[in-house]
Amino acid sequence: WRDFRAFCFSAFSILRRHANLILNLFSLMLDAGIPDIAIEKDKAVQKIEQRFHLTLSDELADQQVQRLIDESANAKMPRIVDFMHDMRQMISN
């Protein structure tokens, strides 16, 4: 678990460091006809930019990632879905 969290922080830090490149590349895809992007072209890049937390210091951005990991680890819905999937597998076997 500790290694997983360390990899998450490392990956987020690297992505954040290259945020301008990622945002520029993403903005080039706005007219590519990708359905999820085409719905709200004007907000698509802005949403990604917000998720990088570029206005925060590295330390505060890491705290946001920490919060997201904790919320995800404690989420109930994925556990319910996994349980339902396991039950379905037992029934079909």
C-alpha positions as CSV (number, residue, x, y, z in Angstrom):
1,W,0.0,0.0,0.0
2,R,2.9,2.3,0.9
3,D,4.5,1.7,-2.5
4,F,1.3,2.3,-4.3
5,R,0.8,5.7,-2.6
6,A,4.4,6.6,-3.4
7,F,3.9,5.8,-7.0
8,C,0.8,7.9,-7.1
9,F,2.6,10.9,-5.7
10,S,5.5,10.4,-8.0
11,A,3.3,10.1,-11.1
12,F,1.2,13.1,-10.1
13,S,4.3,15.2,-9.6
14,I,5.7,14.2,-13.0
15,L,2.4,14.9,-14.7
16,R,2.1,18.2,-12.9
17,R,5.6,19.2,-13.9
18,H,4.6,18.7,-17.6
19,A,1.1,20.2,-17.2
20,N,1.7,22.8,-19.9
21,L,2.7,20.2,-22.5
22,I,-0.3,18.0,-21.6
23,L,-2.7,20.9,-21.6
24,N,-1.4,22.1,-25.0
25,L,-1.7,18.6,-26.5
26,F,-5.2,18.2,-25.1
27,S,-6.3,21.5,-26.5
28,L,-5.1,20.3,-30.0
29,M,-7.5,17.4,-29.6
30,L,-10.6,19.6,-29.0
31,D,-11.6,19.5,-32.7
32,A,-10.8,15.8,-33.1
33,G,-14.4,14.8,-32.7
34,I,-13.8,12.8,-29.5
35,P,-17.4,12.6,-28.0
36,D,-16.5,13.2,-24.3
37,I,-14.4,16.3,-25.2
38,A,-16.8,17.6,-27.8
39,I,-19.7,18.0,-25.3
40,E,-18.1,21.0,-23.6
41,K,-15.0,22.0,-25.5
42,D,-14.6,25.3,-23.7
43,K,-14.5,23.5,-20.3
44,A,-12.5,20.4,-21.2
45,V,-9.0,21.9,-20.9
46,Q,-10.1,23.9,-17.9
47,K,-11.2,20.8,-16.0
48,I,-7.9,19.1,-16.6
49,E,-6.0,22.2,-15.5
50,Q,-8.0,22.3,-12.3
51,R,-7.2,18.6,-11.6
52,F,-3.5,19.4,-11.7
53,H,-4.0,22.0,-8.9
54,L,-1.5,24.3,-10.6
55,T,-2.4,27.2,-8.3
56,L,-1.3,25.2,-5.3
57,S,2.2,24.5,-4.0
58,D,3.7,21.0,-4.5
59,E,3.0,20.3,-0.8
60,L,-0.7,21.3,-1.0
61,A,-1.2,19.5,-4.3
62,D,0.2,16.4,-2.7
63,Q,-2.3,16.8,0.1
64,Q,-5.1,16.9,-2.4
65,V,-3.8,13.6,-3.9
66,Q,-3.6,12.2,-0.5
67,R,-7.2,13.2,0.2
68,L,-8.3,11.7,-3.1
69,I,-6.6,8.4,-2.4
70,D,-8.1,8.2,1.1
71,E,-11.6,9.0,-0.2
72,S,-11.2,6.3,-2.9
73,A,-9.9,3.7,-0.5
74,N,-12.9,4.3,1.8
75,A,-15.5,4.4,-0.9
76,K,-18.4,2.0,-0.5
77,M,-19.7,1.8,-4.1
78,P,-16.7,0.0,-5.6
79,R,-17.0,-2.6,-2.8
80,I,-20.6,-3.1,-3.6
81,V,-19.9,-3.5,-7.3
82,D,-17.1,-6.0,-6.6
83,F,-19.4,-8.0,-4.3
84,M,-22.1,-8.0,-7.0
85,H,-19.5,-9.1,-9.6
86,D,-18.3,-11.9,-7.3
87,M,-21.9,-13.1,-6.7
88,R,-22.6,-13.1,-10.5
89,Q,-19.4,-15.1,-11.1
90,M,-20.5,-17.7,-8.5
91,I,-23.9,-18.0,-10.0
92,S,-22.7,-18.4,-13.5
93,N,-20.1,-21.0,-12.6
